[in-house]
């Protein structure tokens, strides 16, 4: 039985959490990203067609929808930070085993086991490995805490253990 271990925070802190959240919401979900710009394009189209001056502020306000959307999401994250449990950022021992990923957080008595059948997607960002069940982000593995010689082994181990009968997407995102 092959076992790989490393210690890292369970979830990212501060700006890194925002980075992962924004990528998860907007960059992973291209339909949401494109649909958030539809009101902007429509507003500019109607403004170019010539709109009554009294409606111009309304169309300009609608054109700013992407800014409002991102701003509202950032406010939700800020609200989340207020009530965030210290266990969310606790140092965690991740143990990758043949039956799943064992998570032992400092301050938590009972470890958690994520079986491999819970995951079917793995995305790699510059500093993170993100493990998903369809569209739900389940686990964030911080690559900065993994030794460079171990990172390749962990990538290979994850790909070997993701279920074959489900859609597997493993891409390296260079955008973020």
N, C-alpha and C positions, 0 to 999 in steps of 0.2 A: 504494500500500500504506500503510495507516494504522498507525502505531506509537504506543503510549502507554508511558511509562516512569515508574517511581518507585522509590525506595530505602526499604527497611524491613527489620527483622529477619526471618529466614526463618520462625522460629516464635516465639510469645510466650514471655516469661520469667516465672518465679515464679507469683504469684497469677493473672496473666492466662492462663497455660498451664492452671492448675487450672480457671479459669472456662470456657475453651473445652472442656477435657476433660469437665467435668461436664455442660455443655450437650450435647456430642456424645453422651455416654453416656445421660443421663437425659431431657433435655428433647426431643431429637430423636426418641428412641426411646420413644414413649408406651407401647408394650406392656410394655417393661422397667420403666418407671416404675410402671405400674399393677400389674404382676405382683409387684413387690417389696413391695407392701402387702397382698397376699392372705394371707400368714401372720399379719400383724397383725390383719386383720379376723376371720380364723378364730379366732385366740386370744381376742380380746375376745368373740366370740360364745360360745365354749365357757365362758369365765369367767362370762359373764352367765347362762348356762344352769345354772350351779352345778357346779363341779368339786370333786373331793376336794381338801382342803387340801394334801395332800402333792404333788399335781401342779401346784399353783398356780405355784411358781417356774419350772417348765418352760414353762408357757404364757406367763408374763411374759417369759421369755427369748426365746421364739419371736416374741412381739409386738415385740421390739426388732430384728427382722431388717433393716428398712430402715437403721437406724443402723449395724449391722454391715456391711451392703453398701456404704454410702457410706464408712465408715471404712476398709474393706479397699481400696476403689478409691483413696482418698487415700494410703494406704500404698504402693500400687503406683506412684503418681505420684511420691511422695517417693523411692522406690527408683530410679525412672527418672532423677530429677534427679542422683543420685550418679554415674551412669555416662553421663550425657548428653554427647554430642560438642560441642565448642565451635562446630562448623559448624552445629549446629541453631539457634543464636541469632546467628550471624554476620550482619552487615549484607549485604543482598542487593539486587542490581539486578534488578527485575522488568520485563521488556519484553513487553508484550502486542502480538502480531503476528497477522496473518491466519491463520498456520498453527499458532499455539500461544502458550504463555507460556514465554519464555526466562528462566532463572534463573541468575544469575551471583553466586555467593557469594564473599565475601572469604575468602581462604585456600584456595579450591578452584580448581584450574587448569582443569578441564573444566566448561563450563557444561551445564546440564540443559535439555531442552526437553520441556515437557508439551504434547502435541498436544491440540487441542480435542476430539477423539473420546474422550479419556480421561475427560472430565467429562460428567455429565448432570444434576447438581443444583447449585444455587447458593443458599445461605442467607445472609441478611444479619443480623448481630447489631449491637448498638450500636456496637462498635468493630472489627468484622471482617467480611470476606466469606469464606465457607467454600465451597470447591469440592469436590464429591464425585463418586465413581464409585459409583453405587447407594448403599450404606451405608458406604463407606470414605472417610474424610476424606483427601484428597490434598494440598490446598493451603490455607493460611491467609493471607489478605491483610489486613494491618493498616491500617485506614482512617485511623488517627491520623497516619500518615506520608504520606497522600495529600492534596494541596491540595484544598480544598473545590470549586473550579471544575473540577478534574479528576475528582472522584469520580463525578459524573453521567455523564461520558464513559466512565469505566471500567465502570460498571454497564451502560450501553447496549452497550458493546463486548462484554462477557461474554455478555449475552443474545443478541446477534446471532450469536455464534460457537459457542454451545452447539448440539450436533446436534439437528436438528428431529425426527429419527425416534425419539428417545428421550424418556422422560418428563422434562419440565423443571419443576422446582419452584423458584420464586424467591419467597421470602417474607421479609418484614421482621419479625424477632422483636422484639417490644417487651417480652417477659417478662424477657430478660436484657440 
